[in-house]
Amino acid sequence: MKLYDVPRGTYVKIISEDRVPPGGNSAVAGLVLKLRNIDGMYSYCTDEVGNVYHPAAWTEVEIWESWE
């Protein structure tokens, strides 16, 4: 599933690494994030401690229940 198809507030697990904006944190495969919103080509996601990630909207993800 593509990240742009996921509703806001959903936890996702990154399946395939994709582009991030210059200077952004890498969203590596296996990382679980909470999708906050999509803004154009990139998203605004956070990990369990609040670090911000901006994976591309077309990144392959799967729905995840939570960080537990």
N, C-alpha and C positions, 0 to 999 in steps of 0.2 A: 504494500500500500504506500502511496506517496504521502509525504508529510502534509501537503496542501489539502488532502482529503480528511484529515483528522480534526475533530472538533476541539476548540479551545479548552484548556484545562485537563486535557488527556495526557496520561503518561505514555511515553513511547520508548521503544528500544531501537536504536539505530542498527539497521541491517547492513547498509553499505555506506562507506565514507563518501562524502561528496564535497563540493566546494564550500568554503566559508569566506566571508569578506576578509580583506587584508588586515592582519593584526588580530583577528578573532580566534577564540579557542577552537581547537580541532574537535569535531564531533566524531570520534572514532567508533568503529563497529563495536556493538555490545554495550555502549553507553546508554543509560536510561535517563531520560529528560522529561520535564513537564512542559508541554507546549503552551506558551502564553498567548502568542498571536503570530500571524503571518503578515509581513509588510513588504509587498512586492516580491522580489526574488528570494529574500531571506526570511528566516523566522526569528522569533525571540523565544528562547527556551532557557530553563534553569535546571541545574542538577539539585541533588538533595541538600546541599549546603548553600545554595544560592548563587553559585557561579553561573555566569551568563554565557550562552552559546548561540550562534546564529547559523545553524545548518541551512543549506539551500532548501527552498520549498519543495523541490522535486526529489529530495532524499528518500530512499526506501526505508520504511520503518514498520514495526509491528506494534499493536496496542499492548500495553503492559499494565498490570493491575496497580502497582505502586512501587515505591523504592524498597519495600520489604523483601 
